[in-house]
Amino acid sequence: MAKQRIKFTFPQELITTPVIYELGIRFSVVTNVRRADVREGVGWVILEIEGDESQIQNGLDWVTEMGVRVDSVGGDIVEG
């Protein structure tokens, strides 16, 4: 199983859309929210995503197509 740390940045129109839930259901990956900040105009979430490498990539492609910005994150997210 592969694991990736990813930052999603949501535009205002997608803040209330359950993108992370759909990602887990559609692509059979496990998502673990490590840090988040959601405000009225913008929101971001740092996730650990675990699963089959191809499913993770397919899921990230889908999230990007939805209009969410996807960036890779390194280091220990909780400790800084």
C-alpha positions in Angstrom: 0.0 0.0 0.0 1.2 3.5 -0.8 0.8 6.6 1.3 0.9 10.2 0.2 0.6 13.5 2.0 -1.4 16.0 0.0 -2.8 19.5 0.5 -6.2 20.3 -1.1 -7.1 24.0 -1.6 -10.8 24.4 -2.2 -12.3 27.3 -4.1 -15.3 29.0 -2.4 -17.9 27.1 -4.5 -16.6 23.7 -3.4 -16.1 24.3 0.3 -19.4 22.5 1.2 -19.0 19.7 -1.3 -18.0 16.3 0.3 -14.9 15.9 -2.0 -12.8 14.0 0.6 -15.7 11.6 1.4 -16.3 11.0 -2.3 -12.6 10.4 -2.9 -12.5 7.6 -0.3 -15.7 6.0 -1.6 -15.0 6.2 -5.4 -11.4 5.2 -5.3 -11.2 2.9 -2.2 -8.6 4.9 -0.4 -8.3 5.8 3.2 -8.1 9.5 4.0 -6.8 10.9 7.3 -7.1 14.7 7.8 -4.0 16.0 9.5 -4.7 19.7 9.4 -7.3 22.0 8.0 -8.5 25.6 7.8 -11.9 26.4 6.4 -13.3 29.9 6.1 -16.1 31.5 4.2 -14.1 32.2 1.0 -11.5 29.5 0.9 -10.5 26.3 2.6 -7.5 24.0 2.7 -6.9 20.5 4.1 -3.8 18.5 4.5 -4.4 14.7 4.2 -2.6 11.5 4.3 -4.1 9.2 1.6 -3.4 5.5 1.8 -4.2 2.8 -0.8 -3.2 1.3 -4.1 -0.9 3.7 -5.9 -2.9 3.8 -9.1 -6.2 4.4 -7.2 -4.5 7.3 -5.3 -3.4 8.8 -8.6 -6.8 8.3 -10.2 -8.4 9.9 -7.2 -6.1 12.9 -7.2 -6.8 13.4 -10.9 -10.5 13.3 -10.2 -10.1 15.9 -7.3 -8.2 18.2 -9.7 -10.9 17.8 -12.3 -13.4 18.9 -9.7 -11.6 22.2 -9.4 -9.6 21.6 -6.2 -5.9 22.5 -6.2 -3.7 19.5 -5.3 -0.2 19.9 -3.9 2.3 17.3 -2.5 3.4 17.9 1.1 6.5 16.7 2.8 7.6 16.4 6.4 5.7 15.8 9.6 2.5 17.7 9.3 1.4 17.6 12.9 4.7 18.6 14.5 5.4 21.3 11.9 
